[in-house]
Amino acid sequence: MNDQGNSSGSPIPPNGWGNQGATPQQSDTATKKAPSLLKTFLVAFGGAAVACALVLGVYSFIHPASSTVLGGSGSGTNITVSGEDTTLAEAVSQKCLPSVVNIDVYTKQSSQTMMGMMGQTSDELEESSLGSGIILSSDGYILTNYHVIEGADQLKVNAGGEEYTARVVGADESSDLAVLKIDATGLTAIEVGSSSDLTVGEWVMAVGSPFGLEQSVSTGIVSATSRTTSALNDSSSGSSAVYTNMIQTDAAINPGNSGGALVDKDGKLIGVNTLIASSSGSSSGVGFAIPVDYAMNIAQQIIDGKTPSHAQLGITGTTVNSQLAKRYNLPVESGAYVTSVSAGSSAANAGIQEGDIITKLGDTAISSSSDLVLAVRSHSVGDSVQVTFNRNGQENTVSVTLGSDS
């Protein structure tokens, strides 16, 4: 069972405290939006996605040969330049552009045929949106965002000057990541770096297809690290993606850049461009990328034919606020009220019970159920964390080894 929560502030029943699984609300039809104007790069320029074989929660895995190697070796050395800063951008561009592709998304559009008078129609494929992707292997494995390929009936990838039809290897909706495969050889796989030791202020480049302009680059710096949020994936299903430890950058990122590469000064992949904070839907100098260490872990699980796993506490909860605390005479005015605990889960094994109000996980203060979900997902399966909770007015702290939602 996935950890879930309700941050809507709706009344809590005194016995059972029901209401789970609420997600942030979508308030912009052109782009996906999390609280405080955080928007995903929905690469659609119009038209709604239609249902297709890529239905939510369904995985179609391809089992590769064990010899498949993800990531290129690059030059084997760091890029060294002298003179003006633009020289660095030129060198990194030359190295990385062959490893970033354009993805065209096609969906079926019903149209009248010559037999229209008899009520017959035919489904025609029309390009509905576009995005970017990153070549992970010379034989055609490509990493992108789930929201880029969501609802697609057909995917076309432009790589190395050729157009290929891509198939979906698998996807992890809650991480907003997907892996595609094209039948190609001799592609230039990107060199994979690390996101574990990023420094605020270091130089970065974003590579992708903003507004369909293929092979575009923009430069900036790492503005911040460890940004965490969630965003609505699909307004009809209410599903959401959880983004943890995101890299913030001021490199210009726009619709169409989703799934593209964020690279460092050595042309090594450090993140997958995914979100922007903007009131207009275009770049405002605040973009976000999924850290490469996390993204590659998910990609490897998908390619290995596994269902990607995430850390889980094993509870469902709802948000406590001052109004509810007063109404139900609760001992604290903020936190995540535990509505249920899964039998055999990490929380159950640690002694957490229904009715407890979790106020802290590790060093992170918990003021809502959403805070708890994000805090848990910022850790890995098997991590031990300290969970502080209030039970009948008494504060308690227990050590919990996080389980898996697989």
Salt bridges, closest charged atoms under 4 A:
ASP28 OD2 - LYS39 NZ 2.92
ASP172 OD2 - HIS310 NE2 2.66
ASP176 OD2 - HIS147 ND1 2.74
ASP183 OD1 - ARG167 NH1 3.20
GLU191 OE1 - LYS95 NZ 2.54
ASP266 OD2 - LYS265 NZ 3.63
ASP356 OD1 - ARG391 NE 2.75
ASP383 OD2 - HIS379 ND1 3.77
ASP405 OD2 - HIS310 ND1 2.86
